[in-house]
Amino acid sequence: NREDLIPFFESASSEALASFGDGSVFIERFVEKPRHIEVQIIGDGEGNVIHLWERDCSIQRRHQKVIEMAPAWSLPDELRAELHEYAVKLTSAAKYKNAGTVEFLVDNENRPYFIEVNPRIQVEHTVTEEVTGIDVVQTQIRIAGGATFEEIGLKQ
């Protein structure tokens, strides 16, 4: 019931204002039994970003990923393309330079929700390396050294 939430909302807002000088409160959608999909990206810092497909990390124990699958199994092709596009568009606009992941939750109606960008190599990058044949660590180091996608041989 919406009315039951009002005192909790006001309390959280008051606490935020007292602690941080800003009483803004954000409410997030509850996503029941979500899939956790992350898109591996590499950016060159000039607005050029490619994706190295996605991994499904939905099988977790105590919020730790147990099994990673690439590509994400049973992900509809249209949604897969949409997640890739979102990831590339977001990081391209930021002129992202590095390897990283753009993470999403997907609900049981295949609606995606952005979680975060991890601006670093994750331990799971080896799953992507096995599937794509691209050494993500070496690629990141070469881009940091000034190499272009063309010089590295990367293209979407």
Buried (B, 14 or more C-beta within 10 A) or exposed (E): EEEEEEEEEEEBBEEBEEEEEEBEBEEEEEEEEBBBBBBBBBBBBEEBBBBBBBBBBBEEEEEEBEEBBBEBEEBEEEBBEBBBEBBBEBBBEBEBBBBBBBBBBBBEEEEBEEBEBBBEBBEBBBBBBEBEEBBBEEBBEBBEEEBEBEEBEBEE
